[in-house]
Amino acid sequence: MKILITAPYLEAAQIELKANIGETIYKPWKLNGRAYNEDELIQLLQETKAEALITEHDEVTEKVIASYPALKFIGVCRGTPSNVAIKKATEVSIPVFFTPARNAQAVAEMFVANVITFMRYTLPAIAWLKGGNWGEGAHTSYLQFKGNELAGKTIGMVGFGAVGQRIANMVKGFPCHIQYYDPYIQDVDPHYRKTTIEDVFETSDIVSIHLPVNNDTKGMINRNSLALMKKDAIFVNTARAVVVNNDDLLQALETKQIRGAILDVFDHEPPGGTDLKLINLPNVLATPHIAGATFEVEDHHAEIMNEALMEWFVNGKSSTRLLFNKEILTTKTTLS
């Protein structure tokens, strides 16, 4: 089997694929300067005569799949394979594998870093220092930028999957009190309290959003949710902007209904309109969708993808949790 790999991929992981599954052809999208569009991807598949594809951000559209309906698999090095025409892949019985939690560590570390940075007024303090504002008064900065410790705070998670649980494991030793709302997660640790979404918003010092995007979650967090928050609470969203009504969030922040927000995702990227208003508020710490951007994430996704492929092709396990379109398991098509 010839496997075209356009995702950044650890060399050791490529060697493992060659030893167990087949030849690899490495054409990472970064060398192209951007993700491959559908026509470029079709041309690349045709030129390499690939029989399988491991991608990250490329446009794997219906047109691409129709051009290559006999692909033995599509691997997507992302938490959700949103760049792939899943329905079409399923129709032609192509298994689509994905890499959930590839960036869980990166996002969790960014959460801790940014929450502490926000609570300790680190960024305005640095700007004050660089601005030459330190006069003769020895205690000016000590009084002006006195912040809060993370220890002892109650952190509420809306969605308690891999990222939320990784954050919880990191901060429980500060110590912090962890509570969460997630109807799909059973009790994972007796130290973490499962509760209602209303209770999370009402009683948490920090509310952190970790929701997937689907019809139920779009706009799920709105003025009603935000109105429940404590006046000194902090709102954090490193998941997806679409699950939050950002106009409602803007109003809550402008009126100081809550202390502030830490945001890494926006309705429009690059941002405009409401997004820019949010970014420029003094009580918002905003970053340009980089919570999951570490070099190590690329190593993690290669390891997770190889786990899926070894289970499927080497060990014959069709029940792998890393198969996204599990509907193909009910088809009569034999995959080999």
N, C-alpha and C positions, 0 to 999 in steps of 0.2 A: 504494500500500500504506500502511495506517495502522499505525504502530508504537507500541505502548504501552510506555513506558519507566518502570519502577518502581525501577530501580537509580539511585543517584547518578550523574550523567552530565555530563561536561564540555560546556559550551555549544558550543565549537568542534566537538566530535564530533557533537552534535545537528545543527548546521548542515551538516556533511558528509553526514549521512544524508538530510537534507531535499533536498540538491542532487542526490543520486545514487540514492536508493532510494524515498523516500516521506515522507509526513507523519508527524511525531512528536508524540506526546501525552505530556507529562512529568508523572508523578504519583509522585515518589520516596517510597519507604516511610518515609523519615525524617519526612515531614510527618504521617504516620499515627502516629508515635511507636513503631512496631514493624513488623515484616514483616507483609504482608497474609496472612491465613489463606485457605483455599481458597474459602470462601463470599464473602469480600470481594473476592478476585481475580476470581472469576466475575462478580460484579456490576460490577466495574470494566471488565472486558472487554466485557460486554454494553452498558454505558452508552456506552463510547467507540467501540464497533463496530470494535475493533482487529483487525487481520489478522496481527499478529505481536507478540511480547512480548520485552522485554529486562528481566531481573529480576536480583536479587542474592540475597536471603534468603527471598523469598516462597514459600509452599507451593504449588508447581505439581504437584498430585497427579493421580492417575488421573481423579478427578472433574472437575478443571479441564480436563484435556486432552479428556476425553469430551464436555465442553460446547463445546469449540472444536477439533474434530478437523481443521479446515481451516486452522489456523494455518500460515503459510508458514515460520515458524521460531520457535524459542525460543532466546534468547541468555541465557546465565547468566554474570554477572560474578563468577566465583569460580574458584579453581584446580581444583575438582572440582564438578560440578553435582549435589551430593548432595541438594538440595532439589527435584529434578525427577524425576517418574516416567519414567525413561528408557525402560524397557521399553514402556510405553504409547505414548510419543512415537514410538518406532521402529515399533511396530505400525501406526500411522497415517501413517507416512512423514514425520514432522515432523523436520527437521534440528535438532539441539541443538548450539549453539556455546558454547564456554567460553573462559576467559581464564587459561590456565596462566602462572605466573610473574608475575602482576600484582603480587604482594607480595614478590618475590624480593629487591629492594633493601632494603625495609623490614625484613624478617626478618634479612637479612645484617648490616645496621647494628646491629640489636638484639643479635645474637649477639656482635659485636665489643664493643659497649658493656657488655653484661652479663658477658662473660668477664673483661674487664679490671677491671670493678667488683668482681667476686668475688675475683679473684686479688690485687687490691691492698687488700682489706678496706675498701673505701671507705665502705660503709654503716655498719658498726659503728664506724668511725672518726668519722663525722659524728655518730652517736648519742652517742659518748663525748664529743665536743667540746661538743655542745649540752647534755649532762648536767652540765657544769661540772666535769669530772674532770681538767682540766689543772692540775696542781699546780705546785710550784716546780721540780720536776725537768725540765730543759729537753729531755731526750732521751726522756722517757717514751713519748710517742706514736710517736716515730721507731722505737723498739725494739718496742713492742707491736703496731704495725700494719705492720710490714715485710712486704711481699708479694713477688710474683713478676712478672717481665716476660713478656709474651706472646712476645716474640722468642725464637727458638730452640726453641719447643715443637713437638711433633708433634701435628697435629690429624687425627683419623680420622673420616671421614664414613661413616655407614651409610645408603646412598642418596646418589647423586651427580647429582641432577637440577639444575634451575635454581637453587634456593636454595643447595645445596651448592657448586656451581660459582661462584656469585657470592661466597660467603664465601671460597672458595679464592683467587679473584682479588684480593680485598681484603687478605687476610692474608699472601699470599706475599711481600710486600715488607717485612714486619716485621724479619727474614724468619721464616716458619714452614715446617715440613715438612708437606706434605699427602699423605695416603694415603686410599684409599676402597675400600669394598666396594659394588659394584652390578653384578649380572650382566647388566643391560640396557644398560649404558653401555660403549662402547669407549673406548680411550685418547683423552682429550680434550686432553692437554697432557703433554709428556714430563717436565715438572717434577712432575706429580702421579702418585703410585704406586698402581696398582690391585693389590689384594691380597685375601686371604680375610677373612671377617668375624671369624674367631678372631684373626687377626693384628692387625686394627684394634683389637680390645679389649685384646689383650695388650701392644701396643707404643705405644699413643697416650697422650699426656699429657691430651688432651681428646678425648672421644668424643661426636660430635654426630649426632643421629638426624634423618634426612630421608626417612622412608618414607611411601608412600601407605598407605591402609587397604584391605586386601583379605583374602581368606581365608588367604593365605600369611603375611601380616605381623601379624595380630592375635596379641598375646602373644609375638611373635617374640623380643623382648628380655626375658630372664628371669634367674633366679639363676645359671644356667650361664654366660651371657654376662658378667654383672657380676662373677662370680668370677674372670674372666680379667684384669680391670683392675688396673693398678698401684695401690698403696695411696695414692699422692698424685695420682691422676688425677681429672678432673672429668667428670661426665656431663651432657650437655645435650640437652633435648628441647623443640624448638619446632615439632614436626610434629603428631602426634596421640597422645593418651595411650594409646589402645587398643593400640598396637603394643608397649607396655611393660607388663610385669607389675609394677604399682606396689607391690604387697605385697612383692615381692622387692627392689625398689629401696629401699623403706623400711627393710627389714632391713639392707641393705648400708650405708645411711647411718647408721642408729642404732648399728651395731656398728663404725662408722668403717672399714669394709672399703675404702672409697674416700674421697677428700678431701671431695667434696661434689657437689652437683647444681644445675643451673640449669634451671628448669622454667617453661614458659609455658602448658602444656596439662594438663588433669586429667580423670580418669574421669567426674567429675560437675561440671558448671558451672551454678550455684554449687557449690563443693566441700563435701564432708563426709567423714566416716570417714577412710580412709587418706589422702585428698587433704589434709585439714586437718593430719593428723600430719606429712605431708611439708612442707607450707608452713611449719609452725612450728618445724621443726628449725633449729638455729643454723648448720648447714653447707649450707643450701639458700637459694638466691636465687630467689624465686618471683614471677612477674608474672601478672596476670589475663587471659591470652590476648590480649595486645596487641602481639605481635611484628609482626604485619602491619597494625597500625592507624595508618596515616598518611593525611593528606589527599591526598598524591600518589598513593597506591594507587588512589584513585577515578579519577584522571586516566589512570593506566596501564591500568586495565581498560577504560575507554572507547576508548582508542587500540587496544588489542588486539582488542576486539570489532568495531570498525569495520574493522580489517584483515581479519577473518574475513568480514564481510558484503560488503566490496568484492570480495574474491576470489570469493565464491560468486555474488553477484547481478550484479556489474558485469563482472568478468573471466571468469566462467564456469568457475572452477577448483573442481571437486568434490573435489580431492585436498588441500584445505586441512588443515593439521595441527591447526586449531582446531575441526574438526568432531568432536564427542565420540562420537556414535553412528554410526560409519562403516558399520554394517550397512545403513543405508538406501541406500547406494550400490549394493547388490546387488538392490534392489527395482526393479520395472518402472514404479513411479509416477514421473511427470514432475513435477518441482517447478519452479515459475516465480514 
